[in-house]
Amino acid sequence: MSPTSPATRPATMTDRRTALGAWLLVATVQYLIAEAVTAVSWSPVGYSYARNYISDLGVPECLTLDRTVCSPLWFVMDASFVVQGIITFVALVLLARLVPRGWRIPVVGLGVIYCVGIVIVGLFPGSTAEVIGGSAFRATMHSLGALLAILGGNVWALVAGVALLPRWRGWALCSILLGVFGIAAGIISTRTDLGLGVGGIERLAVYPIIGWLILTGAALLAARRTGATGGRAGR
């Protein structure tokens, strides 16, 4: 039987979809790269991962608040937010079939919420702490996007882990732990920064999501080598 025969074609296509989806998830590391590149560009007052919010990197205005906000490469960070949402959404579409049918709607739904949220953050740069640029609408949209991305992303990791716990136990437990940690950090950040600064505590809520996406992509690529990803999931 040839590799391109009708009998083998569906399996080959499924394998390619899994590989592409996995690589797209690994590519979400672009978020951290864009963050670092944009942060380095700040001058004369440098960007602080502790004192500054992540969103300060995408603000086009230069301001002096309780912290300095002046990001020469603001467009790089805003583009990164949007790209993050797009590539994660495409990966979600490609990999949705791996989720058990009974869990597919909540897992995919939460993934969409995260993707929409992070795109909104990029399209409406600002801050959750102040009205920047004099636009209350822009501030409201930015805050909404941040809520959807941070809360939605962490709950997504948690629910995906629960959904796939019987099938991929190691990855699932990591997903659950990352989701719980991120949710807890997000809740704590509304009360205190634990001495880490507003940027430090915010990153404890955001980085678990990025780490989870990269981990998921890497785990899928590793499982694909051993044929452990399978095809469509059952119930």
N, C-alpha and C positions, 0 to 999 in steps of 0.2 A: 504494500500500500504506500503510495507516494505521500510526502509530507504535505502536499497541497490538495490531497483528495478531500471530498466533502465530509468524510467521517472524521478527519483530523482537524479540519478548518475551525470549527467552533472552539475546540480546546485551545488551539493556537491563538485565536482572537482573544479568548478569555485570559490567557497567560500574558498577552501583550497589554491588555487593559490593566491588569494588575500591576505589571511592571511600570507602565506609564504613570498610573496613579501613585505608586510608591515613590517614584522619582520626583514627582511634583510635590509630594509631602516633604521629602528631603530638601527640596529647593526652597521651602519656606525659611530656611536658614538665611535667606536674603534679607529678612526683616532685621536680624541681628547685625548683619553686615552694613545695611543702610543706616542703622542706628549709630554704629561706631563711626562710619565715614562722616555722617552729618555732625556728630558730636565733636569730632576732631576739628571741624571747620570753624568752630566758634572762636571769635576774637573781637576785642582784646580780653573780655571776660570769658573764661572757659566754661564749657558745659559741665555740670556736676550730675553724676548718676544718682547722687543722694539728694541734692537740693532741688533739682529740676524734674518736672514731670516728663514722661516720655513724649507727650504731645507737644511740649515746648519746642521740640526739634522740628515740628512741622508748621510752626507759627510764622507767617510771612512778615509780621511787624516786629520792630525792635522796641522793647518796653522795659521799664524798670518797675518791678512790683516788689513783693517781698523776696524776689529773686530776679536775676537778670535774664531776659529772654531776647535773644538776637541770633537767629539761625540763618547764616548765609546760604546754606544748602537746604532750606526748608522744603523745596520742591522734591528733593530726593526722598525725604522721609514720607511726604504725603503720597508720592508715587508708590513707595514701598507698601504703605497701608493698603492702597487699592490693589496692587499686584498680589499682595498676600491673600486678599479676599477672592480674587479671580482664580489663582492657581489652586487654592484650597477647595473652591467650589468645583472646579473641573475634576480634581482628585476624588472628591466626594461622589460625583456622578459615576466615575469609573469604578469605584470600589464599593458602592452601595450594596451590590449583590452579595457581598461577603457577610453582610449582617443578617442574622436570622430574621425571617419574615415577621415574626411577632414583635420584633424590636426595630424594624427598619424605619417605620414612620417617625418615632421619637428620635432615633439617632440621626437620621437624615435631616429632620426638622431642626434639631439643635445645631447641626452643622451649617445649615442655611442661615440661621440666626447669627452665628459667629461671623460668617462671610459677609452678610449684609452690614453687620455692625462695624467691622474693620474697614469696609469700603466707605461707610459714612464718615468715620473718623478722618479718613484721607481727603474726602471731598469737602468737609467742613472743618478745617483746621482751627484749633482753639484750645480752650482749657475747661476743665470741669469745675475749676475754682473761681474763675473770673469771666466777665464778659469782655472778650478781647476783640478789638476792631469796632466796637460800638454796635455790634449786631446781636441782639438777644436771640434771634432765630438761629444764627450760626452757632451760638453758644449752646442753645437747647439741642440742636441736631448733633453737635459734637458730643455732648453729654449722653444723649440717647445712644449714639454709636458706641461710645466707650462702655456703657452698661451692657449692651447686647454682646459686644465682643468679649469683654472680660468675664461677666457672669455666664453668658451663653457658652463661651469656649470651655470654661472649667466644668460646667454641668455636662457639656457634650462629652468631655473626656471621661467623666464619672459614669455616665449612662452607657457609653460605648464599652467601657470596661465591664460593667455588670452584664451587658448583653452578650459579650463574648467570653465571659469567665469560664464556661464549660469547655470551650474550644481551644482558646489560647490563654492558658492560666497565667503564665508568667507576665506576658504583655498586659493582660487584663488587670492584674493586681497593681502593676505600675501605673496604669491608666487611672484606676480608682484612687490610688494614693496621690497622684499629681492633681487630680480633680478636687479631691477633698482639701488638699493643701492650698490650692489656688483660691477656692471658695472661702476658706477660713481667713486667708491673707486679705482677700477683698473686703470681708466683713470687718476685720480688725482695722483696716485702713480708714474706715469711716469714723473711727474713734481715736486712734493713736497711730503714730508712725514707728513706735517701739524704739525710738532713738536712731532709726535708720534713715530718716529724712523722708519727705513725701515721695521722692523718686525711688528710694530704696524699698519702701513698703509696697509701692505700686508694682515694682518689678517682681516682688514675691507673688503677686496675683497674676501677672502677665506671662512671665517666663515659663511657668509650668505648662501653659498652652502651647507655646512655641516648642518647648522641649518634647511635649507629647506628640505633636505633629511630626517632628523629625524622627523621634523614636518609632512611631508607627510606620513611617516610610522605610526606615532601616530594617525593622522587624519583618516587614512584608518582603523586602528584597532577600533577606536571609532565608525566610521560609520558602520563597519561590525556588531557591536553589535545591531545597530538599523535597519540593513538591508538597509542602504542608499547607499551602494556602487553599488548595482545593478549588472547587468551582462555586456554584451558587450554594448559599447556605440554606439549610432547611428551616424548620420552625424554630 
